[in-house]
């Protein structure tokens, strides 16, 4: 009976932490112990892209972002792409079962809605919501909240990349930006 109660207690903790990680909690920051963050679902007509933010500037009362898209691949697709890129040998697994393909580094310009939802990684796996204005400051090397940001010595926008969700109405504004951890 003791194992059964322990199993139920563990399951309850997982359910509560899962609800918090999905926005079901009232806290602004949530812990993501696996550092796994899937791209947000997009309704029909909207689209989601992964890539790196090169700049985010306020221009004429709106924010404009320069974005370098990439493909996040997994499974057989990732393995074959990594072999073709000579990153691994045939038959070797792809580290962490994913491989990013960065084709050409062409920068695309997007308008970012001033009230777009922005989620970044802080401390040891915590996520927090910030404003578009605060993200612009981080990309310029300033830390408006004086928090320990996850990452390394690379500039903030190049650390882990972001999933962006683009709206289907003119001018196709970015509606959300979610930073993605990558080992």
Backbone as a chain_set.jsonl record, in Angstrom:
{"seq": "XXXXXXXXXXXXXXXXXXXXXXXXXXXXXXXXXXXXXXXXXXXXXXXXXXXXXXXXXXXXXXXXXXXXXXXXXXXXXXXXXXXXXXXXXXXXXXXXXXXXXXXXXXXXXXXXXXXXXXXXXXXXXXXXXXXXXXXXXXXXXXXXXXXXXXXXXXXXXXXXXXXXXXXXXXXXXXXXXXXXXXX", "coords": {"N": [[0.821, -1.197, 0.0], [2.055, 1.202, 0.631], [3.755, 1.812, -1.548], [1.869, 2.267, -3.518], [0.596, 4.604, -2.575], [2.765, 6.35, -2.681], [3.219, 6.351, -5.416], [0.802, 7.538, -6.287], [1.066, 10.056, -5.057], [3.325, 11.027, -6.395], [2.316, 11.12, -9.006], [0.334, 13.072, -8.674], [1.944, 15.321, -8.14], [3.238, 15.553, -10.615], [1.035, 16.133, -12.283], [0.162, 18.603, -11.219], [2.478, 20.203, -11.567], [2.664, 20.018, -14.308], [0.327, 21.333, -15.108], [0.912, 23.892, -14.191], [3.14, 24.478, -15.79], [1.904, 24.662, -18.21], [0.539, 26.948, -18.035], [-1.528, 26.858, -16.267], [-1.209, 27.543, -13.648], [-1.051, 30.162, -11.135], [1.248, 31.555, -10.872], [3.779, 33.682, -12.253], [6.2, 32.718, -13.117], [7.353, 29.552, -14.2], [8.494, 26.261, -13.613], [10.376, 24.219, -15.679], [11.335, 21.222, -15.76], [12.406, 19.399, -17.615], [13.293, 20.929, -19.645], [11.931, 20.963, -21.977], [10.114, 22.394, -24.405], [7.429, 22.708, -26.302], [6.495, 24.025, -29.519], [4.072, 26.66, -29.587], [0.659, 25.902, -30.241], [-0.928, 26.701, -33.307], [-3.712, 28.378, -34.614], [-5.713, 27.647, -37.555], [-4.438, 29.17, -40.45], [-2.63, 30.775, -39.108], [0.922, 30.687, -38.361], [3.825, 28.912, -37.203], [7.19, 29.426, -36.458], [10.633, 28.486, -36.023], [13.674, 29.905, -34.855], [16.369, 32.313, -34.748], [16.541, 35.422, -33.092], [17.736, 38.314, -34.422], [17.567, 41.062, -34.216], [15.512, 43.478, -32.54], [13.655, 46.15, -32.763], [12.161, 49.281, -31.912], [10.184, 51.014, -34.138], [8.672, 53.711, -35.595], [6.48, 53.655, -33.77], [5.951, 50.939, -33.513], [7.153, 47.541, -33.136], [9.853, 46.09, -34.871], [11.202, 43.084, -36.011], [14.128, 41.296, -36.808], [14.671, 38.186, -38.076], [16.13, 34.993, -38.086], [15.347, 32.164, -39.582], [15.158, 28.622, -38.777], [15.285, 25.021, -39.083], [13.965, 22.658, -36.914], [14.737, 19.465, -36.411], [13.952, 15.968, -35.915], [14.354, 12.452, -35.075], [14.473, 10.119, -37.829], [14.649, 11.997, -39.879], [16.266, 14.008, -38.776], [18.61, 12.517, -38.274], [19.432, 11.715, -40.89], [19.809, 14.21, -42.127], [21.883, 15.235, -40.533], [23.909, 13.391, -41.104], [24.233, 13.884, -43.857], [25.187, 16.478, -43.641], [27.604, 15.93, -42.604], [27.969, 15.854, -39.85], [27.547, 13.768, -38.141], [28.412, 10.253, -38.304], [27.182, 7.715, -40.583], [24.666, 5.665, -39.111], [25.164, 6.508, -36.53], [23.587, 7.923, -33.62], [21.638, 10.951, -33.431], [22.636, 13.535, -31.302], [20.693, 14.075, -28.384], [18.403, 13.552, -29.804], [17.707, 15.48, -31.725], [18.249, 17.843, -34.354], [19.363, 20.843, -35.676], [18.786, 22.62, -38.618], [20.233, 25.147, -40.299], [19.677, 27.029, -42.768], [21.261, 29.102, -44.937], [20.918, 31.559, -43.437], [19.246, 33.763, -43.889], [17.764, 36.828, -43.166], [14.586, 37.566, -42.018], [12.01, 40.029, -41.92], [9.767, 40.897, -39.419], [6.773, 42.265, -38.068], [6.17, 42.922, -34.72], [3.64, 42.412, -32.465], [2.828, 44.854, -30.063], [1.831, 43.934, -27.623], [2.511, 41.287, -27.625], [2.885, 37.922, -26.445], [5.617, 37.011, -24.532], [7.963, 34.629, -23.639], [10.687, 33.727, -21.705], [13.71, 31.945, -20.771], [14.994, 31.572, -17.531], [17.311, 31.503, -14.765], [17.755, 28.24, -13.443], [16.254, 26.601, -15.457], [13.761, 27.772, -15.19], [10.912, 29.458, -16.472], [9.815, 32.643, -17.577], [7.47, 35.295, -18.072], [7.829, 38.167, -20.072], [7.826, 41.578, -21.278], [7.527, 42.81, -24.683], [9.089, 45.054, -25.015], [10.966, 44.678, -22.938], [12.243, 42.39, -23.916], [13.446, 43.461, -26.193], [15.329, 45.111, -24.944], [16.939, 43.15, -23.681], [18.027, 41.926, -25.948], [19.655, 43.933, -26.782], [21.664, 43.774, -24.979], [21.105, 44.623, -22.423], [19.776, 44.062, -19.132], [16.779, 44.207, -17.986], [15.432, 43.282, -15.702], [17.31, 42.356, -14.011], [17.87, 39.607, -13.638], [19.164, 36.255, -13.357], [19.935, 34.987, -16.299], [19.36, 32.111, -18.29], [21.898, 30.424, -20.038], [24.774, 31.077, -22.075], [27.86, 32.497, -23.162], [27.101, 33.617, -25.552], [25.349, 36.159, -27.462], [22.117, 37.211, -26.26], [19.885, 36.723, -28.057], [20.853, 34.685, -29.647], [21.165, 32.485, -28.093], [19.332, 30.185, -27.478], [17.337, 30.19, -29.308], [14.049, 30.927, -30.638], [10.569, 30.128, -30.683], [8.233, 31.449, -32.804], [4.952, 32.745, -33.184], [2.956, 33.604, -35.793], [0.473, 35.858, -36.768], [-2.585, 35.725, -38.754], [-3.721, 37.955, -39.835], [-3.413, 41.092, -41.557], [-0.81, 43.194, -40.435], [0.414, 40.596, -40.547], [1.409, 40.109, -37.872], [3.749, 39.177, -35.287], [2.62, 37.209, -32.738], [3.33, 35.777, -30.49], [6.294, 34.86, -28.671], [8.493, 32.382, -27.806], [11.097, 31.296, -25.926], [13.409, 28.676, -26.553], [14.931, 26.007, -24.947], [17.983, 24.392, -25.656], [20.117, 21.71, -25.456]], "CA": [[0.0, 0.0, 0.0], [2.947, 2.354, 0.699], [4.208, 2.133, -2.903], [0.726, 2.806, -4.24], [0.422, 6.003, -2.146], [3.898, 7.091, -3.214], [2.948, 6.51, -6.843], [-0.261, 8.536, -6.425], [1.623, 11.363, -4.691], [4.187, 11.432, -7.51], [1.448, 11.455, -10.118], [-0.3, 14.357, -8.349], [2.96, 16.355, -8.332], [3.412, 15.727, -12.058], [-0.132, 16.805, -12.833], [0.163, 19.998, -10.78], [3.569, 20.919, -12.224], [2.309, 20.106, -15.724], [-0.673, 22.396, -15.259], [1.612, 25.175, -14.019], [3.977, 24.706, -16.963], [1.025, 24.982, -19.332], [-0.156, 28.208, -17.773], [-2.662, 26.64, -15.39], [-0.928, 28.085, -12.328], [-1.207, 31.602, -11.044], [2.563, 32.177, -10.833], [4.266, 34.15, -13.537], [7.303, 31.861, -13.503], [7.096, 28.128, -14.058], [9.668, 25.405, -13.716], [10.28, 23.237, -16.742], [12.49, 20.406, -15.401], [12.979, 18.694, -18.761], [13.672, 21.948, -20.616], [11.243, 20.666, -23.224], [9.038, 23.338, -24.643], [6.936, 22.532, -27.653], [6.0, 25.283, -30.071], [2.655, 26.86, -29.307], [-0.249, 25.531, -31.328], [-1.41, 27.848, -34.061], [-4.975, 28.148, -35.309], [-5.629, 27.648, -39.02], [-4.096, 30.468, -41.027], [-1.439, 31.293, -38.432], [2.023, 29.769, -38.526], [4.852, 28.908, -36.165], [8.551, 29.263, -36.979], [11.724, 28.466, -35.059], [14.874, 30.566, -35.35], [17.093, 33.206, -33.843], [16.236, 36.84, -33.236], [18.959, 39.094, -34.609], [17.324, 42.4, -33.674], [14.124, 43.843, -32.238], [13.741, 47.602, -32.593], [10.928, 50.074, -32.024], [10.235, 51.907, -35.291], [7.382, 54.348, -35.912], [5.43, 53.221, -32.853], [5.776, 49.484, -33.5], [8.402, 46.8, -33.059], [10.24, 45.288, -36.027], [12.159, 42.051, -35.636], [14.873, 40.589, -37.852], [14.585, 36.805, -37.603], [16.855, 34.008, -38.889], [14.641, 30.902, -39.357], [15.877, 27.348, -38.821], [14.419, 23.847, -38.966], [14.252, 21.761, -35.798], [14.429, 18.124, -36.907], [14.173, 14.856, -34.99], [14.18, 11.124, -35.652], [15.182, 9.767, -39.059], [14.907, 13.236, -40.625], [17.434, 14.638, -38.147], [19.8, 11.675, -38.485], [19.882, 11.773, -42.289], [20.318, 15.563, -42.385], [23.178, 15.357, -39.849], [24.872, 12.596, -41.883], [24.496, 14.636, -45.088], [25.999, 17.642, -43.275], [28.857, 15.376, -42.068], [28.033, 16.133, -38.414], [27.675, 12.435, -37.554], [28.634, 9.18, -39.27], [26.002, 6.872, -40.759], [24.422, 4.725, -38.02], [25.27, 7.174, -35.225], [22.377, 8.671, -33.262], [21.753, 12.405, -33.309], [22.589, 13.895, -29.879], [19.424, 14.593, -27.862], [17.374, 13.261, -30.808], [17.293, 16.602, -32.565], [19.292, 18.486, -35.138], [18.876, 22.08, -36.285], [19.325, 22.965, -39.928], [20.209, 26.594, -40.461], [19.937, 27.235, -44.19], [21.457, 30.416, -45.526], [20.905, 32.688, -42.495], [18.526, 34.911, -44.428], [16.992, 37.509, -42.138], [13.236, 37.967, -42.386], [11.504, 41.113, -41.086], [8.414, 40.715, -38.905], [6.229, 43.241, -37.128], [5.824, 42.246, -33.472], [2.558, 43.095, -31.751], [3.356, 45.415, -28.811], [1.378, 43.13, -26.481], [2.798, 39.876, -27.889], [3.301, 37.155, -25.271], [7.033, 36.649, -24.619], [8.412, 33.75, -22.561], [12.127, 33.46, -21.776], [14.259, 31.042, -19.768], [15.819, 32.218, -16.517], [17.843, 30.646, -13.719], [18.002, 26.846, -13.803], [15.11, 25.959, -16.061], [12.503, 28.485, -14.972], [10.442, 30.324, -17.553], [9.065, 33.796, -17.09], [6.908, 36.156, -19.109], [8.32, 39.538, -20.083], [7.21, 42.381, -22.33], [8.295, 42.946, -25.923], [10.084, 46.091, -24.739], [12.049, 44.067, -22.153], [12.994, 41.51, -24.817], [14.29, 44.335, -27.016], [16.459, 45.511, -24.098], [17.823, 41.981, -23.539], [18.729, 41.729, -27.215], [20.676, 44.991, -26.864], [22.672, 43.556, -23.949], [20.679, 45.13, -21.117], [18.947, 43.111, -18.394], [15.883, 45.106, -17.257], [14.963, 42.732, -14.429], [18.494, 41.937, -13.235], [17.725, 38.187, -13.335], [20.154, 35.35, -13.912], [19.356, 34.384, -17.491], [19.992, 30.865, -18.703], [22.642, 30.55, -21.278], [26.22, 31.051, -22.12], [28.434, 33.796, -23.493], [26.559, 34.154, -26.803], [24.312, 37.18, -27.26], [20.852, 36.649, -25.8], [19.049, 36.247, -29.155], [21.444, 33.522, -30.288], [21.37, 31.425, -27.112], [18.574, 28.96, -27.671], [16.354, 30.35, -30.354], [12.678, 31.208, -30.242], [9.418, 29.775, -31.494], [7.359, 32.608, -32.962], [3.647, 32.465, -33.791], [2.623, 34.753, -36.634], [-0.962, 35.969, -36.998], [-3.052, 35.636, -40.129], [-4.277, 39.247, -40.245], [-2.408, 42.082, -41.941], [0.391, 42.939, -41.218], [1.02, 39.33, -40.129], [2.203, 40.386, -36.68], [4.159, 38.108, -34.372], [1.718, 37.246, -31.587], [4.005, 35.219, -29.312], [7.691, 34.463, -28.815], [8.829, 31.475, -26.712], [12.492, 30.855, -25.993], [13.537, 27.213, -26.53], [16.201, 25.482, -24.469], [18.613, 23.34, -26.433], [21.37, 21.306, -24.781]], "C": [[0.864, 1.26, 0.0], [3.426, 2.775, -0.686], [3.086, 2.773, -3.706], [0.498, 4.271, -3.874], [1.543, 6.878, -2.691], [3.7, 7.351, -4.705], [1.871, 7.568, -7.076], [0.242, 9.944, -6.107], [2.499, 11.891, -5.821], [3.375, 11.856, -8.719], [0.768, 12.806, -9.895], [0.685, 15.505, -8.556], [3.165, 16.616, -9.815], [2.242, 16.476, -12.683], [-0.155, 18.278, -12.47], [1.268, 20.772, -11.489], [3.31, 21.028, -13.712], [1.308, 21.203, -15.986], [-0.016, 23.763, -15.12], [2.454, 25.487, -15.241], [3.152, 25.078, -18.177], [0.244, 26.255, -19.095], [-1.334, 28.052, -16.846], [-2.449, 27.199, -14.004], [-1.071, 29.584, -12.319], [0.142, 32.307, -11.012], [2.968, 32.645, -12.223], [5.409, 33.269, -14.019], [6.926, 30.415, -13.279], [8.388, 27.371, -14.281], [9.414, 24.4, -14.816], [11.467, 22.296, -16.575], [13.135, 19.698, -16.578], [13.491, 19.655, -19.819], [13.03, 21.688, -21.971], [10.09, 21.638, -23.36], [8.624, 23.183, -26.089], [6.473, 23.87, -28.193], [4.521, 25.434, -29.753], [1.817, 26.432, -30.504], [-0.744, 26.795, -32.018], [-2.727, 27.503, -34.732], [-4.759, 28.176, -36.825], [-5.353, 29.059, -39.521], [-2.899, 31.125, -40.361], [-0.315, 30.28, -38.631], [3.049, 29.967, -37.429], [6.195, 28.633, -36.823], [9.526, 29.188, -35.816], [12.902, 29.202, -35.677], [15.487, 31.45, -34.289], [16.745, 34.662, -34.149], [17.554, 37.593, -33.341], [18.794, 40.522, -34.103], [15.827, 42.581, -33.454], [14.153, 45.32, -31.87], [12.368, 48.242, -32.7], [11.126, 51.05, -33.18], [8.829, 52.428, -35.563], [6.239, 53.797, -35.059], [5.144, 51.732, -32.848], [7.149, 48.825, -33.394], [8.623, 46.034, -34.359], [11.345, 44.34, -35.603], [12.819, 41.49, -36.887], [15.105, 39.183, -37.31], [15.273, 35.867, -38.596], [16.213, 32.637, -38.662], [15.556, 29.685, -39.463], [14.855, 26.227, -38.743], [14.875, 23.026, -37.787], [13.785, 20.37, -36.233], [14.662, 17.087, -35.826], [14.01, 13.548, -35.75], [15.029, 10.899, -36.895], [15.543, 11.015, -39.859], [16.157, 13.92, -40.089], [18.698, 13.843, -38.429], [20.322, 11.799, -39.91], [20.435, 13.153, -42.643], [21.691, 15.745, -41.749], [24.256, 14.559, -40.576], [25.236, 13.355, -43.154], [25.35, 15.875, -44.826], [27.339, 17.245, -42.677], [29.081, 15.742, -40.6], [28.178, 14.829, -37.638], [27.944, 11.434, -38.674], [27.356, 8.362, -39.426], [25.881, 5.841, -39.633], [24.546, 5.327, -36.641], [23.948, 7.875, -34.904], [22.673, 10.174, -33.221], [21.698, 12.735, -31.824], [21.249, 14.522, -29.504], [18.261, 14.45, -28.844], [16.844, 14.498, -31.514], [18.508, 17.204, -33.24], [18.679, 19.723, -35.787], [19.57, 22.303, -37.614], [19.131, 24.465, -40.101], [20.639, 26.889, -41.897], [20.087, 28.704, -44.525], [21.483, 31.619, -44.608], [20.288, 33.947, -43.093], [17.673, 35.52, -43.33], [15.655, 37.961, -42.708], [12.779, 39.057, -41.423], [10.059, 40.821, -40.713], [8.046, 41.903, -38.039], [5.81, 42.447, -35.898], [4.75, 43.068, -32.767], [3.101, 43.607, -30.418], [2.965, 44.607, -27.572], [1.588, 41.643, -26.719], [3.249, 39.195, -26.596], [4.742, 36.714, -25.498], [7.387, 35.805, -23.403], [9.892, 33.483, -22.76], [12.515, 32.502, -20.661], [15.151, 31.829, -18.822], [16.3, 31.165, -15.531], [18.042, 29.222, -14.237], [16.724, 26.189, -14.31], [13.779, 26.613, -15.797], [12.183, 29.304, -16.208], [9.717, 31.494, -16.923], [8.556, 34.599, -18.28], [7.49, 37.56, -18.943], [7.595, 40.283, -21.193], [8.098, 42.402, -23.567], [9.398, 43.98, -25.722], [11.259, 45.531, -23.934], [12.882, 43.126, -23.014], [13.926, 42.327, -25.7], [15.519, 44.794, -26.225], [17.456, 44.363, -23.933], [18.65, 41.762, -24.799], [19.807, 42.788, -27.441], [21.723, 44.868, -25.759], [22.32, 44.105, -22.587], [19.778, 44.093, -20.461], [17.996, 43.916, -17.51], [15.438, 44.583, -15.899], [16.098, 42.234, -13.542], [18.386, 40.476, -12.781], [18.888, 37.416, -13.927], [19.503, 34.641, -15.099], [20.106, 33.111, -17.836], [20.841, 31.154, -19.916], [24.127, 30.551, -21.086], [26.692, 32.433, -22.543], [27.9, 34.373, -24.807], [25.553, 35.253, -26.502], [22.962, 36.526, -26.997], [20.025, 36.046, -26.932], [19.574, 35.008, -29.847], [21.523, 32.327, -29.355], [20.644, 30.144, -27.448], [17.611, 29.048, -28.833], [14.959, 30.527, -29.784], [11.705, 30.561, -31.217], [8.586, 31.046, -31.592], [6.057, 32.157, -33.624], [3.208, 33.735, -34.493], [1.141, 34.723, -36.952], [-1.317, 35.967, -38.475], [-3.668, 36.932, -40.642], [-3.139, 40.195, -40.617], [-2.036, 42.9, -40.723], [1.124, 41.659, -40.8], [1.934, 39.527, -38.93], [2.586, 39.113, -35.943], [3.325, 38.267, -33.106], [2.345, 36.684, -30.325], [5.42, 34.81, -29.682], [8.046, 33.624, -27.596], [10.248, 30.96, -26.88], [12.558, 29.345, -25.78], [14.907, 26.816, -26.003], [16.69, 24.4, -25.412], [19.929, 22.983, -25.758], [22.583, 21.495, -25.662]], "O": [[0.466, 2.279, -0.564], [3.496, 3.97, -0.975], [3.315, 3.703, -4.479], [0.237, 5.094, -4.751], [1.306, 8.01, -3.113], [3.982, 8.445, -5.193], [2.011, 8.405, -7.968], [-0.105, 10.906, -6.793], [2.425, 13.07, -6.166], [3.706, 12.839, -9.382], [0.642, 13.596, -10.83], [0.31, 16.55, -9.088], [3.255, 17.769, -10.235], [2.441, 17.357, -13.519], [-0.458, 19.119, -13.316], [1.03, 21.881, -11.967], [3.691, 22.022, -14.33], [1.419, 21.928, -16.975], [-0.352, 24.691, -15.856], [2.489, 26.633, -15.69], [3.652, 25.744, -19.084], [-0.631, 26.6, -19.889], [-2.082, 29.009, -16.642], [-3.408, 27.323, -13.242], [-1.197, 30.211, -13.37], [0.192, 33.532, -11.114], [2.553, 32.078, -13.234], [5.572, 33.091, -15.226], [6.263, 30.081, -12.297], [9.257, 27.796, -15.043], [8.344, 23.794, -14.874], [12.514, 22.529, -17.179], [14.333, 19.419, -16.528], [14.075, 19.215, -20.809], [13.534, 22.144, -22.998], [9.198, 21.684, -22.513], [9.393, 23.494, -26.999], [6.1, 24.757, -27.425], [3.798, 24.441, -29.661], [2.236, 26.589, -31.65], [-0.949, 27.827, -31.379], [-2.848, 26.448, -35.354], [-3.741, 28.672, -37.307], [-5.968, 30.022, -39.064], [-2.221, 31.946, -40.979], [-0.568, 29.142, -39.026], [3.138, 31.029, -36.813], [6.323, 27.723, -37.642], [9.279, 29.754, -34.751], [13.109, 29.136, -36.889], [15.172, 31.353, -33.103], [16.666, 35.07, -35.307], [18.393, 37.513, -32.443], [19.749, 41.128, -33.619], [14.999, 41.931, -34.091], [14.621, 45.691, -30.794], [11.52, 47.803, -33.478], [12.093, 51.811, -33.21], [7.9, 51.64, -35.742], [5.158, 53.508, -35.573], [4.172, 51.303, -32.227], [8.177, 49.484, -33.546], [7.703, 45.407, -34.885], [12.297, 44.732, -34.928], [12.157, 41.241, -37.896], [15.662, 39.007, -36.227], [15.027, 35.94, -39.8], [16.498, 31.997, -37.65], [16.582, 29.713, -40.142], [13.7, 26.452, -38.381], [16.063, 22.724, -37.67], [12.589, 20.131, -36.402], [15.472, 17.295, -34.923], [13.589, 13.53, -36.907], [16.144, 11.408, -37.01], [16.621, 11.085, -40.451], [17.008, 14.36, -40.861], [19.733, 14.411, -38.78], [21.524, 11.971, -40.117], [21.418, 13.257, -43.377], [22.576, 16.346, -42.358], [25.401, 15.005, -40.657], [26.414, 13.462, -43.495], [26.142, 16.279, -45.677], [28.127, 18.107, -42.285], [30.215, 15.919, -40.156], [28.846, 14.784, -36.605], [27.73, 11.733, -39.849], [26.535, 8.315, -38.51], [26.871, 5.219, -39.247], [24.085, 4.731, -35.667], [23.267, 8.363, -35.806], [23.809, 10.597, -33.005], [20.794, 12.262, -31.136], [20.736, 15.387, -30.213], [17.253, 15.147, -28.726], [15.665, 14.561, -31.862], [19.636, 17.089, -32.761], [17.601, 19.652, -36.377], [20.791, 22.188, -37.719], [18.012, 24.975, -40.054], [21.83, 26.985, -42.191], [19.13, 29.469, -44.405], [22.046, 32.644, -44.993], [20.75, 35.058, -42.836], [16.942, 34.81, -42.64], [15.593, 38.641, -43.733], [13.118, 39.02, -40.24], [9.23, 40.533, -41.576], [8.896, 42.479, -37.359], [5.161, 41.408, -36.023], [4.927, 44.258, -32.507], [3.774, 42.86, -29.708], [3.695, 44.601, -26.58], [0.925, 40.817, -26.092], [3.909, 39.81, -25.758], [5.059, 36.116, -26.526], [7.144, 36.213, -22.267], [10.317, 33.067, -23.838], [11.747, 32.274, -19.725], [15.961, 32.649, -19.253], [15.755, 30.062, -15.475], [18.463, 29.04, -15.379], [16.176, 25.309, -13.647], [12.745, 26.049, -16.155], [13.08, 29.783, -16.902], [9.087, 31.363, -15.874], [9.147, 34.577, -19.36], [7.626, 38.068, -17.83], [6.837, 39.686, -21.958], [9.277, 42.054, -23.503], [10.516, 43.8, -26.205], [12.413, 45.862, -24.207], [14.102, 43.069, -22.861], [15.069, 41.931, -25.931], [16.621, 44.858, -26.77], [18.666, 44.567, -24.031], [19.838, 41.448, -24.722], [20.753, 42.57, -28.197], [22.573, 45.746, -25.609], [23.147, 44.062, -21.676], [19.095, 43.334, -21.149], [18.363, 44.276, -16.391], [15.097, 45.378, -15.023], [15.857, 41.745, -12.439], [18.771, 40.149, -11.658], [19.523, 37.866, -14.882], [18.624, 33.797, -14.921], [21.327, 33.035, -17.695], [20.525, 32.031, -20.72], [24.658, 30.09, -20.075], [26.004, 33.427, -22.31], [28.218, 35.514, -25.143], [24.968, 35.284, -25.419], [22.7, 35.416, -27.46], [19.506, 34.941, -26.774], [18.829, 34.339, -30.563], [21.914, 31.243, -29.79], [21.28, 29.115, -27.68], [17.117, 28.017, -29.291], [14.724, 30.304, -28.596], [11.975, 30.457, -32.413], [8.268, 31.656, -30.572], [6.06, 31.301, -34.508], [3.1, 34.798, -33.882], [0.607, 33.691, -37.359], [-0.462, 36.178, -39.335], [-4.097, 36.987, -41.795], [-2.043, 40.112, -40.063], [-2.951, 43.287, -39.997], [2.352, 41.662, -40.712], [3.106, 39.152, -38.971], [1.865, 38.115, -35.964], [3.324, 39.327, -32.48], [1.957, 37.053, -29.217], [5.713, 34.465, -30.827], [7.918, 34.095, -26.467], [10.563, 30.275, -27.853], [11.852, 28.799, -24.931], [15.93, 27.236, -26.544], [15.905, 23.591, -25.907], [20.762, 23.856, -25.515], [23.703, 21.203, -25.241]]}, "num_chains": 1, "name": "protein.A"}
